[in-house]
Amino acid sequence: MVSGKSIKDVAKVAGVSISTVSRVLNESQNVSAELKQKVLDAVQNLGYRSNTIARALKGMPTKTLGLLIPTIENPFFPSMVRGVQDEAHRNGYSVFLCNTDGSRIIEETQFKLLLDKKVDGIILVASKYTTRYLKNGMEFPIVMIDRYVNSPNFSYVTVDHTIGIRLAIEHLYSLGHRKIAFLGSKLLSSGARERFQSYKRYIEEFKMKFDDSLIILGEYTYESGIKMVEELMKRKVKFDSILCGNDLIAFGVIEGLKKYGIKVPKDVSVVGYDDITFSSYHNPKLTTIRQPTYEVGQMATRIVIDMISGVDRRVKHIKIEPSLVIRETTRKRGSEI
């Protein structure tokens, strides 16, 4: 209740029973026009608003959505969250935001908590744990976003990483680079797997030699980028460019290369992935693959609301195209700065 008044207060002012107030608020037809008007007048005078949870217990729509993401501290997610919230608000929905911190226990607990709160639908970034509690064919509006479980029973909206990686490799190839290292994330999510598989595919399609020693998998973090550079240098393998799994890794890579006197882009070109806000302010400004995260959030929300309303319950698998943003961390091989 927003006003602090209870349904009992409304009944007292209207001079009717609590059950009559309940029937009016639940839009029952079994109430006379006179009593209905008394209740509505009392509601208005008291500034009473029915409790969302009380509505949920009656099986009524709560006009709320749940959103599960790994962590809002990762600068990749705020734009996506904003896309979800803006689209939800345009349609009269509120959003419960939950951080899972990459924990199986937290993710499962938060998911069940959202169901207990009677949200009308859930949007979630799937993890390796998701299938443990998410039953195939679950009759509840669920849309996966960014990362997903490959299932014909659930809708998802993500970015086409095959196109993103191709754009990155095509760009580096056009600049004369032929020894492209890949520093990405361990293959624990759909996005990480697709980026790695696409890297391997296009290295071969562009007739470059695929070399396992040029591949290191860590975490999607700045610190991991630094550590992966250290490992790459220990291998004493030649490379002229580095394709990173995300922008945070790329920032760490650039910092890590400085320790070895390697300058970006004079000595090595670096391409990130995501185009988070800081990418255009970093020194040097980061060449990267832009993921349209806001649009992904919007699309996922439209789909889950259509499922809730019954407008369209079909399972949808949607991949939105990314784009290449060329800035200062790549240059033509052999050229002067």
C-alpha positions in Angstrom: 0.0 0.0 0.0 1.3 3.4 -0.9 -1.0 5.5 1.2 -0.7 3.5 4.4 -4.4 2.9 4.5 -5.8 -0.7 4.5 -8.7 -2.4 2.9 -10.3 -2.3 6.3 -10.1 1.5 6.3 -11.8 1.7 2.9 -14.6 -0.6 4.1 -15.2 1.6 7.2 -15.4 4.8 5.3 -17.6 3.3 2.6 -19.9 1.7 5.2 -19.6 -1.8 3.6 -18.0 -5.1 4.4 -14.3 -5.9 3.6 -15.5 -8.6 1.2 -17.5 -6.0 -0.8 -14.4 -3.8 -1.1 -12.4 -6.8 -2.2 -15.0 -7.6 -4.9 -14.9 -4.1 -6.2 -11.1 -3.9 -6.3 -11.1 -7.2 -8.1 -13.6 -5.9 -10.6 -16.3 -8.4 -9.7 -19.6 -8.0 -11.5 -21.5 -9.2 -8.4 -21.7 -5.7 -6.8 -24.5 -3.1 -7.1 -23.6 0.2 -8.8 -24.4 2.0 -5.6 -22.0 0.0 -3.4 -19.4 0.1 -6.1 -19.5 3.9 -6.2 -19.3 4.1 -2.4 -16.2 2.0 -2.4 -14.6 3.9 -5.3 -15.3 7.2 -3.5 -13.7 5.9 -0.3 -10.7 4.7 -2.3 -10.2 8.1 -3.8 -10.7 10.0 -0.6 -8.2 7.8 1.3 -5.7 7.7 -1.5 -5.7 3.9 -1.2 -3.8 1.7 -3.7 -4.2 -2.0 -3.6 -1.1 -4.0 -2.7 0.6 -5.6 -5.7 1.3 -8.8 -3.7 -2.3 -9.0 -2.6 -3.3 -8.8 -6.3 -0.8 -11.5 -7.1 -2.3 -13.8 -4.4 -5.7 -13.3 -6.2 -4.1 -14.5 -9.4 -4.2 -11.1 -11.0 -1.4 -9.6 -13.2 1.1 -7.7 -11.1 2.5 -5.7 -14.0 6.0 -6.6 -12.9 9.0 -8.3 -14.6 12.1 -9.9 -13.2 15.5 -9.3 -14.7 18.5 -11.5 -13.7 22.0 -10.4 -14.7 25.4 -11.5 -13.5 26.4 -8.1 -12.1 25.5 -4.5 -12.7 29.1 -3.6 -11.9 30.2 -4.9 -15.4 29.8 -1.8 -17.6 28.5 -4.0 -20.4 25.1 -4.5 -18.7 23.8 -1.0 -17.7 22.7 -0.1 -21.3 20.9 -3.5 -21.6 19.2 -3.0 -18.3 18.1 0.5 -19.4 16.7 -0.9 -22.6 14.6 -3.4 -20.5 13.4 -0.8 -18.1 12.5 1.8 -20.7 10.5 -0.6 -22.7 8.8 -2.1 -19.6 7.8 1.4 -18.3 6.4 2.3 -21.7 4.1 -0.7 -21.3 3.1 0.0 -17.7 5.5 -2.6 -16.1 7.9 -2.3 -13.3 11.2 -4.3 -13.2 12.8 -6.2 -10.3 16.6 -6.2 -11.0 18.6 -9.1 -9.5 22.4 -9.7 -9.5 23.5 -13.3 -9.5 27.2 -12.7 -9.1 27.9 -15.8 -11.2 26.8 -17.9 -8.3 24.6 -21.0 -8.8 23.0 -20.7 -5.4 22.2 -17.0 -5.8 20.9 -17.4 -9.4 18.5 -20.2 -8.4 17.4 -18.4 -5.3 16.7 -15.2 -7.1 14.8 -16.9 -9.8 12.6 -18.7 -7.3 12.2 -15.4 -5.4 10.9 -13.7 -8.5 8.4 -16.5 -9.0 7.3 -16.2 -5.4 6.7 -12.4 -5.9 4.4 -13.4 -8.8 6.2 -11.4 -11.5 4.4 -11.7 -14.8 7.5 -12.7 -16.7 11.3 -13.0 -16.4 14.2 -11.9 -18.5 17.6 -13.5 -17.7 21.2 -13.8 -18.7 21.6 -17.5 -18.7 24.6 -19.2 -17.2 26.0 -22.7 -17.0 23.8 -23.3 -14.0 20.5 -22.2 -15.6 19.4 -25.6 -16.9 19.6 -27.1 -13.3 16.4 -25.3 -12.3 14.8 -24.1 -15.5 12.6 -26.9 -16.7 12.2 -27.4 -20.5 8.7 -26.4 -21.6 8.1 -24.4 -18.4 4.7 -22.7 -18.9 5.8 -19.2 -17.8 6.9 -16.2 -19.9 10.7 -16.3 -20.0 13.1 -14.7 -22.4 16.9 -15.1 -22.3 19.1 -12.2 -23.1 22.7 -11.9 -24.2 23.6 -15.5 -23.1 21.1 -18.3 -23.6 20.4 -22.0 -23.3 20.2 -23.5 -26.7 16.7 -24.9 -26.5 13.6 -24.9 -28.8 11.4 -24.3 -25.8 12.8 -20.8 -24.8 13.0 -17.5 -26.6 16.2 -15.5 -26.6 17.6 -12.2 -27.9 21.3 -11.8 -28.4 23.9 -10.3 -30.7 25.2 -12.3 -33.7 28.8 -12.9 -32.6 29.6 -14.7 -35.8 29.2 -11.4 -37.6 31.0 -9.5 -34.9 34.1 -11.6 -35.0 34.2 -11.6 -38.8 34.1 -7.8 -38.8 37.0 -7.7 -36.4 39.2 -10.2 -38.2 38.3 -8.7 -41.6 39.4 -5.3 -40.3 42.7 -6.6 -38.9 43.4 -8.6 -42.1 42.8 -5.5 -44.3 45.5 -3.8 -42.2 48.0 -6.5 -43.1 47.9 -8.5 -39.8 48.3 -12.2 -40.2 49.2 -13.4 -36.7 46.1 -12.5 -34.7 46.0 -13.7 -31.1 42.7 -14.3 -29.4 42.4 -13.5 -25.7 38.9 -14.3 -24.5 36.8 -15.9 -21.8 36.6 -19.5 -20.8 33.9 -21.3 -22.8 31.3 -21.3 -20.1 28.6 -19.2 -21.9 27.0 -19.2 -25.3 28.6 -15.9 -26.2 32.1 -17.0 -25.2 31.8 -20.2 -27.2 30.4 -18.4 -30.3 33.2 -15.8 -30.3 35.9 -18.5 -30.0 34.4 -20.8 -32.6 34.0 -17.8 -35.0 37.6 -16.8 -34.4 38.8 -20.2 -35.4 36.5 -20.3 -38.4 37.5 -17.0 -39.9 41.2 -17.4 -39.2 41.0 -20.5 -41.5 38.6 -18.8 -44.0 41.1 -15.9 -44.5 43.8 -18.5 -45.1 45.8 -17.7 -42.0 47.5 -20.4 -40.0 45.5 -21.5 -37.0 47.9 -21.6 -34.0 46.7 -22.8 -30.6 49.6 -20.9 -28.9 47.9 -17.7 -29.9 44.8 -18.5 -27.9 44.4 -17.9 -24.2 41.1 -18.0 -22.3 40.5 -16.3 -18.9 37.8 -14.1 -17.6 35.9 -11.0 -18.8 37.9 -8.7 -16.6 40.7 -6.1 -16.8 42.9 -8.1 -14.5 42.5 -11.2 -16.7 43.6 -9.2 -19.7 46.9 -8.3 -18.0 47.5 -11.9 -16.9 46.7 -13.3 -20.4 49.3 -10.9 -21.9 51.9 -12.3 -19.4 51.0 -15.8 -20.5 51.2 -14.9 -24.1 54.7 -13.4 -23.6 55.9 -16.5 -21.8 55.0 -18.6 -24.8 57.4 -16.5 -27.0 55.1 -16.7 -29.9 55.0 -14.0 -32.6 51.8 -11.9 -32.9 51.0 -8.6 -34.7 47.5 -8.1 -33.3 45.2 -9.2 -30.5 41.4 -9.7 -30.7 39.9 -9.6 -27.2 36.7 -11.2 -25.9 35.5 -7.9 -24.5 36.6 -4.3 -23.9 37.6 -4.9 -20.3 40.1 -7.6 -21.4 41.3 -5.2 -24.1 42.0 -2.4 -21.6 44.0 -5.0 -19.5 45.8 -6.2 -22.6 46.9 -2.6 -23.5 48.2 -2.1 -20.0 49.9 -5.5 -19.9 51.7 -4.8 -23.2 53.2 -1.6 -21.8 55.1 -3.6 -19.2 57.0 -5.2 -22.1 57.6 -2.0 -24.0 55.0 -2.9 -26.6 53.0 0.1 -27.8 49.5 0.1 -29.2 48.9 0.5 -32.0 52.5 1.2 -33.1 53.7 -2.3 -32.4 50.5 -4.3 -32.0 46.9 -3.6 -33.0 44.2 -4.4 -30.5 40.4 -4.9 -31.0 37.9 -5.1 -28.2 34.3 -6.3 -28.1 31.2 -4.6 -26.7 31.9 -0.8 -27.1 31.2 0.1 -23.5 31.1 3.8 -22.8 34.7 4.0 -21.6 36.0 2.7 -24.9 35.7 6.1 -26.6 37.5 7.8 -23.7 40.4 5.3 -23.1 43.8 6.4 -24.2 44.3 5.3 -26.9 40.6 5.1 -27.9 39.6 1.5 -28.4 38.7 0.0 -31.8 35.9 -2.5 -30.9 32.8 -4.3 -32.0 29.7 -2.5 -30.9 27.0 -4.6 -29.3 23.6 -2.9 -29.6 22.8 -3.8 -25.9 20.0 -1.2 -25.5 18.2 -2.6 -28.5 18.7 -6.2 -27.2 17.1 -5.2 -23.9 14.1 -3.5 -25.7 13.5 -6.5 -28.0 13.6 -9.0 -25.1 11.1 -7.0 -23.2 8.7 -6.7 -26.1 8.8 -10.4 -26.6 8.1 -11.3 -22.9 5.3 -8.7 -22.7 3.7 -10.2 -25.9 3.9 -13.6 -24.2 2.3 -12.3 -21.0 -0.6 -10.6 -22.9 -1.1 -13.6 -25.2 -0.5 -11.4 -28.3 2.3 -13.8 -29.5 3.5 -16.8 -27.5 5.7 -18.3 -30.2 9.3 -19.1 -29.3 11.7 -16.7 -30.9 15.4 -16.9 -31.5 16.6 -13.4 -32.5 20.2 -12.3 -33.2 20.9 -8.6 -33.8 23.8 -7.5 -35.9 26.8 -5.8 -34.3 29.0 -3.2 -36.0 32.7 -2.3 -36.1 33.8 1.0 -34.5 37.3 2.0 -35.7 39.3 4.2 -33.3 42.9 4.5 -32.4 44.1 1.0 -31.3 44.5 -0.4 -34.8 46.6 0.7 -37.7 48.0 -0.6 -41.0 51.0 -2.9 -40.4 54.3 -1.2 -41.2 52.8 2.3 -41.3 54.2 5.2 -39.3 52.2 7.1 -36.6 
